[in-house]
Amino acid sequence: MRFQTDLVPATLQRRYKRFLADCVLEDGREVTAHCANPGSMMGLAEPGTRIWLEPNDDPKKKLKFGWRLVDHGNGHFTGVDTAVPNRALREALTSRAVPELAAYATVRPEVKYGQSSRIDFLLTEPGLPDAYVEVKSVTLSRQKGLAEFPDSVTARGAKHLAELAAMARDGHRAIMLYLVQRTDCDTVTLAKDIDPAYAAAFCDAASCGVDVIALGTNISVESVTVADRLQFRL
Protein backbone atom coordinates (compact mmCIF):
# COMPACT_ATOMS: atom_id res chain seq x y z
CA MET A 1 0.00 0.00 0.00
CA ARG A 2 1.61 3.23 -1.17
CA PHE A 3 0.85 6.54 0.45
CA GLN A 4 -1.21 8.77 -1.83
CA THR A 5 1.14 11.75 -1.51
CA ASP A 6 4.78 12.14 -0.50
CA LEU A 7 5.21 12.22 3.27
CA VAL A 8 6.90 15.18 4.90
CA PRO A 9 8.96 15.09 8.13
CA ALA A 10 7.88 16.97 11.22
CA THR A 11 8.41 17.16 14.98
CA LEU A 12 5.53 16.31 17.30
CA GLN A 13 4.59 18.99 19.80
CA ARG A 14 1.61 17.29 21.40
CA ARG A 15 -1.18 14.83 20.73
CA TYR A 16 -4.56 15.69 22.25
CA LYS A 17 -8.26 14.86 22.04
CA ARG A 18 -7.06 11.50 20.66
CA PHE A 19 -7.36 12.55 17.03
CA LEU A 20 -5.35 15.78 16.90
CA ALA A 21 -1.60 16.39 16.86
CA ASP A 22 0.23 19.72 16.81
CA CYS A 23 3.44 19.48 14.80
CA VAL A 24 6.26 21.63 13.47
CA LEU A 25 7.38 21.13 9.87
CA GLU A 26 11.04 21.38 8.88
CA ASP A 27 10.47 24.89 7.52
CA GLY A 28 9.22 26.01 10.93
CA ARG A 29 5.51 26.08 10.14
CA GLU A 30 3.20 24.88 12.90
CA VAL A 31 0.37 22.64 11.70
CA THR A 32 -2.33 20.45 13.22
CA ALA A 33 -2.54 16.93 11.81
CA HIS A 34 -5.28 14.33 12.03
CA CYS A 35 -4.25 11.34 14.14
CA ALA A 36 -6.21 8.29 12.95
CA ASN A 37 -5.61 6.25 16.09
CA PRO A 38 -8.07 5.94 19.01
CA GLY A 39 -5.61 4.02 21.21
CA SER A 40 -3.27 5.35 23.87
CA MET A 41 -0.26 5.31 21.49
CA MET A 42 1.88 4.49 24.50
CA GLY A 43 5.54 5.29 23.81
CA LEU A 44 4.79 6.90 20.46
CA ALA A 45 3.43 10.36 21.26
CA GLU A 46 6.16 12.00 23.31
CA PRO A 47 6.79 15.68 22.50
CA GLY A 48 9.86 16.04 20.31
CA THR A 49 9.31 12.76 18.47
CA ARG A 50 10.26 12.78 14.80
CA ILE A 51 7.22 11.87 12.72
CA TRP A 52 6.05 11.81 9.11
CA LEU A 53 2.89 13.49 7.86
CA GLU A 54 0.86 12.95 4.70
CA PRO A 55 -0.36 16.23 3.17
CA ASN A 56 -3.63 16.48 1.29
CA ASP A 57 -5.44 19.09 -0.79
CA ASP A 58 -8.93 17.67 -0.28
CA PRO A 59 -11.31 20.65 0.16
CA LYS A 60 -13.63 18.43 2.23
CA LYS A 61 -10.95 17.87 4.88
CA LYS A 62 -10.46 20.54 7.51
CA LEU A 63 -6.99 19.29 8.43
CA LYS A 64 -4.45 19.28 5.62
CA PHE A 65 -2.09 16.75 7.16
CA GLY A 66 -2.46 13.21 8.47
CA TRP A 67 0.01 11.65 10.90
CA ARG A 68 1.25 8.39 9.38
CA LEU A 69 4.60 7.31 10.88
CA VAL A 70 6.85 7.57 13.90
CA ASP A 71 10.52 7.63 12.92
CA HIS A 72 12.67 5.86 15.54
CA GLY A 73 15.82 7.27 13.99
CA ASN A 74 17.60 3.95 13.50
CA GLY A 75 16.02 2.85 10.24
CA HIS A 76 12.89 1.63 12.00
CA PHE A 77 9.37 3.02 11.78
CA THR A 78 6.00 2.55 13.46
CA GLY A 79 2.79 3.16 11.54
CA VAL A 80 0.19 4.98 13.63
CA ASP A 81 -2.76 5.11 11.21
CA THR A 82 -5.13 2.28 12.20
CA ALA A 83 -6.75 2.32 8.73
CA VAL A 84 -3.51 1.30 7.04
CA PRO A 85 -3.38 -2.37 8.16
CA ASN A 86 -6.68 -3.25 6.48
CA ARG A 87 -5.65 -1.53 3.26
CA ALA A 88 -2.26 -3.27 3.22
CA LEU A 89 -3.73 -6.63 4.20
CA ARG A 90 -6.44 -6.45 1.57
CA GLU A 91 -3.74 -6.10 -1.10
CA ALA A 92 -1.89 -9.08 0.36
CA LEU A 93 -5.00 -11.26 0.60
CA THR A 94 -6.14 -10.41 -2.91
CA SER A 95 -2.74 -11.29 -4.34
CA ARG A 96 -2.66 -14.45 -2.17
CA ALA A 97 0.53 -13.29 -0.47
CA VAL A 98 -0.46 -14.62 2.98
CA PRO A 99 0.41 -18.34 2.80
CA GLU A 100 -2.03 -19.40 5.53
CA LEU A 101 -4.92 -17.83 3.60
CA ALA A 102 -3.73 -18.19 0.01
CA ALA A 103 -6.33 -20.86 -0.82
CA TYR A 104 -9.14 -18.26 -0.79
CA ALA A 105 -9.86 -16.41 -4.04
CA THR A 106 -12.72 -14.19 -2.88
CA VAL A 107 -11.94 -11.43 -0.39
CA ARG A 108 -14.84 -9.34 0.93
CA PRO A 109 -14.19 -6.51 3.40
CA GLU A 110 -16.54 -5.21 6.08
CA VAL A 111 -19.18 -7.95 5.96
CA LYS A 112 -21.94 -7.87 8.59
CA TYR A 113 -21.91 -10.70 11.12
CA GLY A 114 -22.36 -11.40 14.81
CA GLN A 115 -24.15 -8.86 16.99
CA SER A 116 -24.26 -5.70 14.90
CA SER A 117 -20.61 -6.10 13.89
CA ARG A 118 -18.65 -6.25 10.68
CA ILE A 119 -15.83 -8.68 10.09
CA ASP A 120 -12.75 -7.06 8.58
CA PHE A 121 -12.51 -9.71 5.86
CA LEU A 122 -14.67 -12.66 4.86
CA LEU A 123 -12.76 -15.10 2.67
CA THR A 124 -14.62 -17.69 0.60
CA GLU A 125 -13.64 -20.51 -1.70
CA PRO A 126 -15.75 -23.45 -2.99
CA GLY A 127 -15.02 -26.57 -0.99
CA LEU A 128 -13.51 -24.67 1.97
CA PRO A 129 -15.10 -23.35 5.16
CA ASP A 130 -15.65 -19.61 5.11
CA ALA A 131 -12.81 -17.74 6.84
CA TYR A 132 -13.66 -14.82 9.12
CA VAL A 133 -10.60 -12.62 9.61
CA GLU A 134 -10.48 -9.93 12.30
CA VAL A 135 -7.48 -7.57 12.06
CA LYS A 136 -5.84 -5.61 14.87
CA SER A 137 -3.09 -3.04 14.43
CA VAL A 138 -0.25 -3.58 16.91
CA THR A 139 2.00 -0.62 17.75
CA LEU A 140 2.94 -1.03 21.42
CA SER A 141 6.43 -2.21 22.37
CA ARG A 142 7.73 -1.98 25.94
CA GLN A 143 10.52 -4.54 25.52
CA LYS A 144 13.05 -4.77 22.72
CA GLY A 145 11.77 -6.91 19.88
CA LEU A 146 8.40 -7.61 21.53
CA ALA A 147 5.13 -6.12 20.26
CA GLU A 148 2.04 -6.12 22.50
CA PHE A 149 -1.71 -5.74 22.04
CA PRO A 150 -3.71 -3.84 23.19
CA ASP A 151 -2.22 -0.51 24.26
CA SER A 152 -5.40 0.43 26.16
CA VAL A 153 -8.55 -1.27 27.42
CA THR A 154 -10.67 -2.45 24.50
CA ALA A 155 -14.12 -3.82 25.27
CA ARG A 156 -14.76 -3.73 21.52
CA GLY A 157 -11.79 -6.02 20.95
CA ALA A 158 -13.11 -8.52 23.49
CA LYS A 159 -16.50 -8.43 21.75
CA HIS A 160 -14.83 -9.24 18.43
CA LEU A 161 -13.10 -12.24 19.99
CA ALA A 162 -16.41 -13.55 21.33
CA GLU A 163 -17.96 -13.23 17.88
CA LEU A 164 -15.04 -15.04 16.27
CA ALA A 165 -15.49 -17.82 18.82
CA ALA A 166 -19.14 -18.13 17.79
CA MET A 167 -18.12 -18.48 14.14
CA ALA A 168 -15.61 -21.20 15.05
CA ARG A 169 -18.25 -23.10 17.03
CA ASP A 170 -20.53 -22.97 13.98
CA GLY A 171 -17.88 -24.71 11.88
CA HIS A 172 -16.38 -21.71 10.12
CA ARG A 173 -12.72 -20.82 10.10
CA ALA A 174 -12.10 -17.88 12.43
CA ILE A 175 -8.80 -16.00 12.51
CA MET A 176 -7.52 -13.30 14.84
CA LEU A 177 -4.84 -11.55 12.82
CA TYR A 178 -2.41 -9.19 14.53
CA LEU A 179 -0.64 -6.93 12.04
CA VAL A 180 2.39 -5.36 13.68
CA GLN A 181 2.92 -1.84 12.38
CA ARG A 182 6.49 -1.75 13.67
CA THR A 183 9.68 -2.81 11.96
CA ASP A 184 11.63 -3.43 15.19
CA CYS A 185 9.71 -6.44 16.59
CA ASP A 186 9.80 -10.15 15.79
CA THR A 187 7.46 -11.49 18.49
CA VAL A 188 3.89 -10.60 19.50
CA THR A 189 2.11 -11.12 22.80
CA LEU A 190 -0.87 -9.83 24.77
CA ALA A 191 -0.56 -6.90 27.18
CA LYS A 192 -2.38 -8.74 29.95
CA ASP A 193 -1.59 -6.06 32.52
CA ILE A 194 -3.25 -3.37 30.40
CA ASP A 195 -6.46 -5.29 29.65
CA PRO A 196 -6.94 -8.58 31.57
CA ALA A 197 -10.48 -8.91 30.19
CA TYR A 198 -9.19 -8.92 26.62
CA ALA A 199 -6.61 -11.56 27.51
CA ALA A 200 -9.35 -13.72 29.06
CA ALA A 201 -11.53 -13.29 25.97
CA PHE A 202 -8.58 -14.33 23.82
CA CYS A 203 -8.09 -17.53 25.81
CA ASP A 204 -11.80 -18.33 25.52
CA ALA A 205 -11.70 -17.75 21.76
CA ALA A 206 -8.61 -19.91 21.33
CA SER A 207 -10.27 -22.74 23.25
CA CYS A 208 -13.18 -22.55 20.76
CA GLY A 209 -10.84 -23.00 17.81
CA VAL A 210 -10.05 -19.43 16.78
CA ASP A 211 -6.68 -19.38 14.99
CA VAL A 212 -4.04 -16.70 15.54
CA ILE A 213 -1.81 -15.21 12.87
CA ALA A 214 0.75 -12.48 13.57
CA LEU A 215 2.33 -10.69 10.63
CA GLY A 216 4.97 -8.03 10.38
CA THR A 217 5.11 -5.08 8.00
CA ASN A 218 7.65 -3.45 5.75
CA ILE A 219 7.41 0.30 6.43
CA SER A 220 9.04 3.19 4.62
CA VAL A 221 8.11 6.80 3.90
CA GLU A 222 6.76 5.54 0.57
CA SER A 223 4.65 2.53 1.55
CA VAL A 224 3.47 -0.07 4.03
CA THR A 225 3.30 -3.71 2.95
CA VAL A 226 2.64 -6.99 4.72
CA ALA A 227 5.79 -8.91 5.64
CA ASP A 228 6.56 -12.35 7.05
CA ARG A 229 4.82 -14.16 9.86
CA LEU A 230 5.94 -13.30 13.38
CA GLN A 231 6.04 -15.51 16.46
CA PHE A 232 3.03 -15.24 18.74
CA ARG A 233 3.31 -16.21 22.38
CA LEU A 234 1.13 -15.90 25.46
C-alpha positions in Angstrom: 0.0 0.0 0.0 1.6 3.2 -1.2 0.8 6.5 0.5 -1.2 8.8 -1.8 1.1 11.8 -1.5 4.8 12.1 -0.5 5.2 12.2 3.3 6.9 15.2 4.9 9.0 15.1 8.1 7.9 17.0 11.2 8.4 17.2 15.0 5.5 16.3 17.3 4.6 19.0 19.8 1.6 17.3 21.4 -1.2 14.8 20.7 -4.6 15.7 22.2 -8.3 14.9 22.0 -7.1 11.5 20.7 -7.4 12.6 17.0 -5.4 15.8 16.9 -1.6 16.4 16.9 0.2 19.7 16.8 3.4 19.5 14.8 6.3 21.6 13.5 7.4 21.1 9.9 11.0 21.4 8.9 10.5 24.9 7.5 9.2 26.0 10.9 5.5 26.1 10.1 3.2 24.9 12.9 0.4 22.6 11.7 -2.3 20.5 13.2 -2.5 16.9 11.8 -5.3 14.3 12.0 -4.3 11.3 14.1 -6.2 8.3 13.0 -5.6 6.3 16.1 -8.1 5.9 19.0 -5.6 4.0 21.2 -3.3 5.3 23.9 -0.3 5.3 21.5 1.9 4.5 24.5 5.5 5.3 23.8 4.8 6.9 20.5 3.4 10.4 21.3 6.2 12.0 23.3 6.8 15.7 22.5 9.9 16.0 20.3 9.3 12.8 18.5 10.3 12.8 14.8 7.2 11.9 12.7 6.0 11.8 9.1 2.9 13.5 7.9 0.9 13.0 4.7 -0.4 16.2 3.2 -3.6 16.5 1.3 -5.4 19.1 -0.8 -8.9 17.7 -0.3 -11.3 20.7 0.2 -13.6 18.4 2.2 -10.9 17.9 4.9 -10.5 20.5 7.5 -7.0 19.3 8.4 -4.4 19.3 5.6 -2.1 16.7 7.2 -2.5 13.2 8.5 0.0 11.7 10.9 1.2 8.4 9.4 4.6 7.3 10.9 6.8 7.6 13.9 10.5 7.6 12.9 12.7 5.9 15.5 15.8 7.3 14.0 17.6 4.0 13.5 16.0 2.9 10.2 12.9 1.6 12.0 9.4 3.0 11.8 6.0 2.6 13.5 2.8 3.2 11.5 0.2 5.0 13.6 -2.8 5.1 11.2 -5.1 2.3 12.2 -6.7 2.3 8.7 -3.5 1.3 7.0 -3.4 -2.4 8.2 -6.7 -3.3 6.5 -5.6 -1.5 3.3 -2.3 -3.3 3.2 -3.7 -6.6 4.2 -6.4 -6.4 1.6 -3.7 -6.1 -1.1 -1.9 -9.1 0.4 -5.0 -11.3 0.6 -6.1 -10.4 -2.9 -2.7 -11.3 -4.3 -2.7 -14.5 -2.2 0.5 -13.3 -0.5 -0.5 -14.6 3.0 0.4 -18.3 2.8 -2.0 -19.4 5.5 -4.9 -17.8 3.6 -3.7 -18.2 0.0 -6.3 -20.9 -0.8 -9.1 -18.3 -0.8 -9.9 -16.4 -4.0 -12.7 -14.2 -2.9 -11.9 -11.4 -0.4 -14.8 -9.3 0.9 -14.2 -6.5 3.4 -16.5 -5.2 6.1 -19.2 -8.0 6.0 -21.9 -7.9 8.6 -21.9 -10.7 11.1 -22.4 -11.4 14.8 -24.2 -8.9 17.0 -24.3 -5.7 14.9 -20.6 -6.1 13.9 -18.7 -6.2 10.7 -15.8 -8.7 10.1 -12.8 -7.1 8.6 -12.5 -9.7 5.9 -14.7 -12.7 4.9 -12.8 -15.1 2.7 -14.6 -17.7 0.6 -13.6 -20.5 -1.7 -15.8 -23.4 -3.0 -15.0 -26.6 -1.0 -13.5 -24.7 2.0 -15.1 -23.4 5.2 -15.6 -19.6 5.1 -12.8 -17.7 6.8 -13.7 -14.8 9.1 -10.6 -12.6 9.6 -10.5 -9.9 12.3 -7.5 -7.6 12.1 -5.8 -5.6 14.9 -3.1 -3.0 14.4 -0.2 -3.6 16.9 2.0 -0.6 17.7 2.9 -1.0 21.4 6.4 -2.2 22.4 7.7 -2.0 25.9 10.5 -4.5 25.5 13.1 -4.8 22.7 11.8 -6.9 19.9 8.4 -7.6 21.5 5.1 -6.1 20.3 2.0 -6.1 22.5 -1.7 -5.7 22.0 -3.7 -3.8 23.2 -2.2 -0.5 24.3 -5.4 0.4 26.2 -8.6 -1.3 27.4 -10.7 -2.4 24.5 -14.1 -3.8 25.3 -14.8 -3.7 21.5 -11.8 -6.0 21.0 -13.1 -8.5 23.5 -16.5 -8.4 21.8 -14.8 -9.2 18.4 -13.1 -12.2 20.0 -16.4 -13.5 21.3 -18.0 -13.2 17.9 -15.0 -15.0 16.3 -15.5 -17.8 18.8 -19.1 -18.1 17.8 -18.1 -18.5 14.1 -15.6 -21.2 15.1 -18.2 -23.1 17.0 -20.5 -23.0 14.0 -17.9 -24.7 11.9 -16.4 -21.7 10.1 -12.7 -20.8 10.1 -12.1 -17.9 12.4 -8.8 -16.0 12.5 -7.5 -13.3 14.8 -4.8 -11.6 12.8 -2.4 -9.2 14.5 -0.6 -6.9 12.0 2.4 -5.4 13.7 2.9 -1.8 12.4 6.5 -1.7 13.7 9.7 -2.8 12.0 11.6 -3.4 15.2 9.7 -6.4 16.6 9.8 -10.2 15.8 7.5 -11.5 18.5 3.9 -10.6 19.5 2.1 -11.1 22.8 -0.9 -9.8 24.8 -0.6 -6.9 27.2 -2.4 -8.7 30.0 -1.6 -6.1 32.5 -3.3 -3.4 30.4 -6.5 -5.3 29.7 -6.9 -8.6 31.6 -10.5 -8.9 30.2 -9.2 -8.9 26.6 -6.6 -11.6 27.5 -9.3 -13.7 29.1 -11.5 -13.3 26.0 -8.6 -14.3 23.8 -8.1 -17.5 25.8 -11.8 -18.3 25.5 -11.7 -17.8 21.8 -8.6 -19.9 21.3 -10.3 -22.7 23.2 -13.2 -22.6 20.8 -10.8 -23.0 17.8 -10.0 -19.4 16.8 -6.7 -19.4 15.0 -4.0 -16.7 15.5 -1.8 -15.2 12.9 0.7 -12.5 13.6 2.3 -10.7 10.6 5.0 -8.0 10.4 5.1 -5.1 8.0 7.7 -3.4 5.7 7.4 0.3 6.4 9.0 3.2 4.6 8.1 6.8 3.9 6.8 5.5 0.6 4.6 2.5 1.5 3.5 -0.1 4.0 3.3 -3.7 2.9 2.6 -7.0 4.7 5.8 -8.9 5.6 6.6 -12.4 7.0 4.8 -14.2 9.9 5.9 -13.3 13.4 6.0 -15.5 16.5 3.0 -15.2 18.7 3.3 -16.2 22.4 1.1 -15.9 25.5 
